[in-house]
């Protein structure tokens, strides 16, 4: 893939919030996880973990915890990507908290792009009640849910979302 193909790949991805009921295959899930495993991480500690939810009752509970965002229930699977503080703090102390969140967000980004590469659709969801998600999934205290990544075969939007001009994001040598 050359650089123009890569940019086209990135710009053709969009968040999808309407899904059919076709389950993901084990191969699709494995591919998504294998891609996440290649993500860079602070100190190569890979301070992220993922809970994969395909059970409908659990997806309904997660939907409720995500302020009734129904794409969480509709998706074939939801990958709850978590920061594992202990793994990172063992080397970096308090800064490990930030590094674990960064590791989790990079891994989730790779998962989202891996789904796109397999002609699947996804939606990164960051709006959720953290305590409810923690309770539903029985997460240990040192693990923080960072994102709910809904994945499945969906209905992409008719048009891609407009983006800000890159120049509006850029500052040289300071703000």
Phi, psi and omega in degrees: 000128176271177187296326179289326176294322180296314178298319177298320177300314181294317183285343179276350178278141175214159176286133181241133183240010176231124185232151170278186184254017180284125181289157172285149175277161175301323179296319178295317179296316180299318179299314179300316181290321177299320178295319178299325181294348178266357184294142176293154179210155180298124179062016184054032181272347178048059185279052177221154174220162180224139172252124181260123182243119174244342180297128185297318180298321179289322176296324177295316178297319178294321176303315179297320179290339179262035175057044173066026177283105192290342178297337177294319178288320186289327186299151178294324180212151173237125177260111179267108184267127188237148171272131178255095187299319185301318182300320183274322181292338179299334180252325190247005180060218183301326179296339178299336177297310178297316183296324178294319177296318178297315178302316181295319182290323177293315179300319179295321177299316178298321178297316180298316180289326176297318177300316179298319180296334179264016180061033172256169180241158182209165174213117175285125180240119180251350180267103178200160177277108186301319181295322178294316179298317179302317181291314181303318185263359180055049181286142175291161185299328184276007181241127182244124175292128183254322181208152171250112181258106177281133181223139176177187174268115189233189179252102180295156178295156181297328180223148178289149179292138176292145181244157175294153174294139180305322181302333180287349180259348194264137175223132182256130174056028179138174183287000000 
